[in-house]
Amino acid sequence: MHSSNKPKKIHRLPHYNNSKLENLSIEFQSTVKEIQKEVVKSLKLNKWPENKAKRVYNKAVKKYWNELIVKENCHPAKSTIVVWVQLPLWICMSIATRNLTLMLPPSDDAVARFYELTDGGILWFTNLTAIDPTLCLPLIMCLSNLLIIEVQTQSRNKEPTRNQKIITNVFRGLTIIMMPLSCFLPSGVSLYWTASSIYGLSQNLFLLSPQVRKCFGIPTTPYNNEHPYKYILHKTKSKLKMS
């Protein structure tokens, strides 16, 4: 019974951990205020200099936050585990696909695989070793990645922090940069990148559903909307009208 739950826990890990952290940070705010009051009292009673009061306050806040994270077992680093697993895998798969479409390293097997790929595609990209002449694959990939970013930002009924805005804009920039690069790659590589992006978009949309999140045991937070899809559409329309 225990072993059957492992895949489910691994799959939900980032969303589960992020939700726990969000709920914990809300709960933490009341404690921060109490710590602040205690430091102000000590500052007046003991006549601490302002620098010392700030050091004591920061140390107490950091210590309590770390204790909460350990107690709830939701360290922020756990939210990045899937990324650190997926990223090397994505890079290795991209290099392997590129090698297949370019006959690298040269060998009889490489030549055989190359010729199999020349007519192994579908629709308009039948030759996976050639560049997509319509550039549809790079465009779909770019749009899918941009939609992933927008879904993640627009689905939250919470104003993003300055750092979150910077990170979002960096990812938007990287996505746009990747499009012209993929225009010069064989269709086989573009197809892999496009399929990966579409899967990522589908997963993000799927995990927005409150019913799905409940099924996976992901805690609800005040920043989750009861009707996420309607909320995203409404927020996007409002944004477009403003622009």
N, C-alpha and C positions, 0 to 999 in steps of 0.2 A: 504493500500500500504506500509506503514511504517513497520507494523508488519511482512510482508512477507520477508523483507530484513534482519531480525534479525539473522536467522540461517546462512545465507551467511556470515555476518560480523563476527560471532563467529567462524565459520570454518576457515576463512582466517586470523584471528587475529594475530598469531605469525609471519606468512610470511609477512603480510601487514605491521606490526609494524617494523619488522627487516629491510625491504626494505626502509621504511621511515627513519629509523635511519642511514642506510648506506648512503643514499643520503644526509642526514643532516650532517653527519660527513665529507663528501667530501666538502660540501659548507662551513663548519665550519673552514677548514684548512686555507682558505684565511684570515678569521677574526683573527685566532690565530697569523698569521704572522704580522697583523696590530697591535695587542695588544703587541706583542713582540717588535716591533719598538717603540711604545709609551713608554714602560717600559724602553728601552735602552736610549731613549731621557731624560726621567725623572731621570734616574740613573746618567747621565752625568751632567744635569742642577742642580739637587738638591744634588748631591754627596751622593746618597744613598749607604749604605753598600750592599754587594752582597746578604746577607740573606734577607734583606728587599725587595730588587728588586724581588727575587724569590717568596716571600710571596704575594706581590702585583700582580705579573704575574699569579700565580696559582689561586688566589682569583678571578681575573678578568676573566680568562678563564672558571673557574667553574661556575661563575655567568652567563656569557653569554650562556654557554652550557645549563644550567638549564632553562634559559629564552626561548631558542629555543625549548627545549623539551616540555615545557608547551604550547608554542605558537602552535606547530605542533601536540600536544596531542599524543606523542609517547614515553612515559616513558619506559625504558628498562624492568621494572617489568611487563609490560603488555604482553611481549612476553612469560612469564613463567606461565601465568594464566591457559592455557590449561593443562600444565604439572601438576600443583597443583590440578587440578580437576581430571585428568586421573589417577595419581599415587595412591591416596587413593581408587579410584574405582577399579583399577587393583588389589590392595592388598586385598580388601574386596571380590572380585570375586574369587581370588585364594584361599583364606581361605574357602569361601563357597563351592567351588568345591572340595577342599580337604576333608572337613567335610562330603560331600555327598558320596565320594568314600571310606571313612573310618568309616561310620556309627556313626558320631559324631554330636551332643551328642546322646548317646544311647536312642532309643525309637522305638516303633513299626513302625512309619512313616519312621524313618531312615533306618530300616531293609528293608522295602518295596522299598525305593528309591535305596538302595544298590543293591538289586537283579535285579532291572530294569536296572541298569548300567552294570551289569555283561555281558549282551549281547546287550548293546545299542550302541556299536561302529560300525565301518565299516573297510573294508580292513583288514590289519593285526592287528589292535588294537580293536578287537570286544569286549574285556573285559576292560571297562574303569576303573575298580577298581584295575587292575593289572598293574605292571610295563611293559612298552613297551619292549618286549623281543629282538626286533631288534635294539633298541635305535635310530630308524629313526626320531621319533618326537623330541627328544632333539637335534639331529644333525641339522634338518631342522630349528628349532628355533634359534640355535646358528648361523647358516649361514645367516639366514634372518636378525638377529640383527646386525651382522658384515657388511652385505651389506648395511643396513640403514646408518651405520656410514660412510662407504666408499662412498656411494652416496652423502651424505651431504658434505664430505670433498673434494671429487674429482670433484664435479660439479662447484666449485668456481674457477674462474680465478684470484685468489688473494692468496698471500702467507699468511698462517695462522700465528697468533701471537704465542709467546711462551706459553701463558696461554691456548690458544685454542688447541695447540698441547698436552699439559698436560691433559686437559679435555678429548680430543679424546682418548688418550692412557688409561686413567682411565676407560672410557666406554668400550673400547676394552677388558680390563682386567676383568671387571665385567661380560661382556658377556661370556667370556671363563669360568669364575668361575661358572656361572649359569648352564652351560651344565652338568658337573658331578653331580650337585645338583638335576637337573631335571631327571637324570637317575634313581634316587631312589624314585621318586614320581609316584603315580598312573597315568595311561595313560590319565585319564580325565583332570588332572591338566596340564600335558604336552601338551595335545591337545588345551586347552584354551590358554596357553602361545604361542604355535606355530601359532595358528590362529591370535592372537593379533599381533605377529611379522610380519606375512605375510601381514596383513592389513596395518600395519605401513609402510612396504616397498612399497606396492602398492601406498599408499597415497603420499609418498615422490617422487616416480617416476612420478606419475600423475601431481603433482604440479611443476615439473621441466619444463613442457611444456610452452613455451611463450604464446601460445593461451589460455591455461587453466588459467594462471596467469592473463592474460588480461581480461578473462571472469569474474574472481573473483575480479577484480579491484586492483590487487597487483601491486604497482609501479615497473617499471623496474629500474635496477641499472647497473652501468658499470661492476659489477662483475658477472652479469648474462650472460650466453652464448646464442647466437641465435640458436645454434644446440646442446643443452645440452647432449643428448644421445650419439651423435658422439664424443663430446668433452670428455665425461667420458671414453668411450672406448679407444680413442686415448691416453688419459692421463694414463690409466691403463696399456695399452700395453707398453708405454714408460717406465713406472715405473718398469714393469716386466723385460724388456730388460736390464735396468740399474742394477737391482738386480742380 
